[in-house]
Amino acid sequence: MKSSIKIGQLGCGIVGSAAVRMLHANADDIARRLGVNVGYHSIAVRNIGKERDLPEGYAAMLTTDPAAVVNDPEVDVIVEVMGGIEPTRTLLLDAIANGKSIVTANKELLATLGQELFDAADRAGVDIYYEAAVGGGIPLIRPLKEGLAGERITRFMGIVNGTTNYILTLMDEDGLDFGEALALAEQLGYTELDPTADIEGFDAAAKAAILASIAFNTRVVAGDVYREGISKLRADDIAFAKRLGYTVKLLAIAEDMGDEIAVRVHPAMVPLEHPLASVRENLNAVFVEGERVGELMFYGRGAGGGPTGTSIVGDVLTVARNLVTGGRGPGCTCTLTKKVRSIDANEAQHYLLLEVADEPGVLAAVATAFSDNAVSIKSVWQEGHGNDAQLVLITHRARESAFQDTLKAVRALKGVREVASVLRVEGSEA
Amino acid sequence: MKSSIKIGQLGCGIVGSAAVRMLHANADDIARRLGVNVGYHSIAVRNIGKERDLPEGYAAMLTTDPAAVVNDPEVDVIVEVMGGIEPTRTLLLDAIANGKSIVTANKELLATLGQELFDAADRAGVDIYYEAAVGGGIPLIRPLKEGLAGERITRFMGIVNGTTNYILTLMDEDGLDFGEALALAEQLGYTELDPTADIEGFDAAAKAAILASIAFNTRVVAGDVYREGISKLRADDIAFAKRLGYTVKLLAIAEDMGDEIAVRVHPAMVPLEHPLASVRENLNAVFVEGERVGELMFYGRGAGGGPTGTSIVGDVLTVARNLVTGGRGPGCTCTLTKKVRSIDANEAQHYLLLEVADEPGVLAAVATAFSDNAVSIKSVWQEGHGNDAQLVLITHRARESAFQDTLKAVRALKGVREVASVLRVEGSEA
């Protein structure tokens, strides 16, 4: 039995230094609970001279040689917060081959090459924990993987990107358009230097892939996830949504259809009474439905040093306990191989905003285009502005391909000046 | 290494039979994931002849001798869903002494004699898991105990009793008074035969004790928890709460004050914008605040066979994995001994509804009684009805003892006919 557990960390930015401070501050309590000391041994960084908020004595652990950390026989656990695909992948594979367990926050790597890492870990008999990779401080991965291990999860819908949720909150509550809201979010420090990964849904898609892999026990990679971002949303859409009793959220949605699964990320109108509708600002939440457990929701801070550091420390302590007791976590749970269904086969309700001529026959022509394609209209709302009018429609659930055919037909209509917006509606019709 | 894991179950009511069905249905999947079979061996019940929804073949496992189950060397894990203190306690202690791990839903036993069981389990080196004891299907115990192991939780507020939340939802949304709402809840099957444990807050107090023990790493028993139920709530209170921007919930609240902790269960006004305010019907949710992780909320179905059975099966699979790998769960985490503070030292905002004479000087006298006791008034609202009036006050945060002195002074005032209601206000002022 080990008398102490030593951590080697790759990276030491906001999240990494928060984890260091937290483990340092709780060292006595942790030792009391686990019966062994858990502490840092070495920390690999790119630039040793950079200002960091670390407790006294930790500066001496810094090194610019990550390979030395993963190959150090003294190190038991690797905490990976450097991000990116390479050289991170190679370093982690080396660490695993050296018998070290891994705690990582790297959603990008897990959502693309996760299988390779999990296979290597299974061969080496070590743990990979990654609670910090999705939902920051929200306990989510382990509840899905362990607490709900015996349940058949049928569906989840999540707000998993804080930046876009902050932008959408500004659009909803202050009536800003997308550009104004993005500028304000940038000013307030809620965005990355390059906001593309957030606003175009790449970040959410990686998280959707990770969650779907766990929920449905089948490997999903980021590239499998259908993806639309929020940059085309108009202030009008949000205003109409509000009037109709909805709010707009960027959702990561996944469904188990038996032999196939569906995974997608796109903005959607959500009924105001749905628990996800009240998730404001940069908070995250994942709404989960299971065959027996019914509905669950996990809510909290999806980013930031404190929340994400908390998840990392929780994982480190579990790995440490496994090392002490000789146990091991669940490992890879992707025992099935289900196909990811094409978006064309998806069924959803849709919202449409059409700019039309305010003259007789337009509504009839639009309605005919819908019925010709067997897409049923749930509600309609027309509002005139001089010679022009806005026509808002919400459909019943229809297959994506039928809906796209309808759209094509509507665009070709003489009285329709523009299909200004199209949005899926989620969380109401079953 | 074991080639199969055998379960002995004590009790087989709604939750117990749901767990049996779920493990039976997922047997293949579980074997694939764990590498061993996990199945039932024997099930002790009071009445073998009772109608039960069990898969074919399970009737033969039923026995009326629970001692035989806990002493059977073939049995690896005991699932306890019989409830109550004795003979359950003795049976579980025997099972632990025989080296069997325990999965239990028994909040009453854990909240009174938990320490004895955990000590015995630590001595025997076996696991006790109890996700099903609080919050039914919501993963809550293990996220607090494991995922947040490195975090200092400062406070939680939870809706942990579905029956009372259902009654309060009826009062709020349909304007029913308590008696009408209780009668309707009884009609709809949302209550126990004797509803006292629910409506007087005993059930919530047991759950508060269990959660506080985990959150603050110090043993709290049900008897430590200050407790008020919802039976004295009036339709007027709920209506006033609504007008003032609040809803009324029965809350289990606990706070870490450093050397001491506070734990209490009582109805409280919660601002409508608080995430707990939108938890409707018989749903449960626990809102958690931590020093670094910020705010978290766990939401879902707090009762019923499916949800509670899901938590039991999740625990069984973790115990099974520990048996396979030779690992062990975290065991008792109550490494500290903090005192539970008296309710007199509590600080809270209060709502008061006074029936007063509609004549000059009454408001002045009431306001003086408050200022004499250094309790500051945040808002006041008076409404006349002929010679009488209703006076509604909300205070700023004040110490319970000062508030009680104020109440005494107000009751003695000539113009005050009755202090009709007093409610704490939670979730707004820090």
Interface residues (C-beta under 8 A of the other chain):
Chain A: A18 M22 L23 N26 D29 I30 R32 R33 E131 G137 I138 P139 R142 P143 E146 G147 L148 A149 G150 E151 R152 N217 E273 P275 S278 L283 A285 G290 E291 R292 V293 G294 E295 L296 M297 F298 Y299 G300 R301 G304 G305 G306 P307 G309 T310 S311 V313 G314 V316 L317 T318 R321 N322 T325 G326 G327 R328 P330 T333 T335
Chain B: A18 M22 L23 N26 D29 I30 R32 R33 E131 G137 I138 P139 R142 P143 E146 G147 L148 A149 G150 E151 R152 N217 P275 S278 L283 A285 G290 E291 R292 V293 G294 E295 L296 M297 F298 Y299 G300 R301 G304 G305 G306 P307 G309 T310 S311 V313 G314 V316 L317 T318 R321 N322 T325 G326 G327 R328 P330 T333 T335
